Amino acid sequence: MEPGKVVTDADFTVNVPLGPLALRDADTVIVPAAVEDHGPQQQGRLRPLAEAALAEEPATARLASSCTGSTTEGC
């Protein structure tokens, strides 16, 4: 996972100015919502790149997730 831009299917782009190693210094990590209806379901499991990136966060970091769904079913 390299720094750059991540285009979403929700009409916005996420700018990623730093790579996953920046998580080593994170106090808070925010995990955006994701919709997996375009590929095989992971049943609550992270994709390998996301898992590798989150493995860099310190044990003391706070984790927060966001939901952009319009119902609780999408969260």
N, C-alpha and C positions, 0 to 999 in steps of 0.2 A: 504494500500500500504506500504509494508515493504522495507527497504533497501535491495539491492541485485543486480541481473542482470536481464535485460529485453531482451529476445531474440526476434529479429524482423524477419519479413519474407523477409528481404532484405540482408541476409547474413552478418549481423553484430550484435553485442551485445552492449547494452547500460549499462554501469556500473552505478549503483545508490547507492553511498556509504552512503547517508543520506535519511531519510524519508521525507514525505511531510511537516513536521513541520519546516524543514530547510528553506522553502520558506519564512517564517516570516522575515528572515534577508536578503532576496534577494534584490539586486539592479537591476538585470536583470534576467528575466525568458525567456528561449528559449523553444519554443514548437515545437517538431519535426513534420515532415510530417507524415500523417497516411493515409493508404488506407483502406477503409471500404468495399471493394468488397467481403470480406469473411464473412460478417454478415449483419444484417439489417442496412439500412442507417439511420443515425441519423438526417439528414436534417440540418446540421450545429450545432447540439447540442452536448455537451460534454457528455461522459459517466460519471456515478456518481462518480467513483473514481478520474477521472481527474478533474471534477468540484470541488470536495472536496479539492483536493490538491491545485488547483489554488485559492481557497477561502482563503488560508493561506497567499498569497502574500500581501505585503503592498500596499496601494494605490499609493505610490510613485514609485513603481517598474516599470521598462520598460519591455514591452513584445515584444518579437521577435519570428517570426515563420520561419521555414526553409522548403524548398521544395526540395525533391529528385526526383521529376518527370522529365521525359525527355521532356515533353511538358507543356504548360500552362494549359492544361486540367487537369493535375494531381496535380496542386497546389491549 
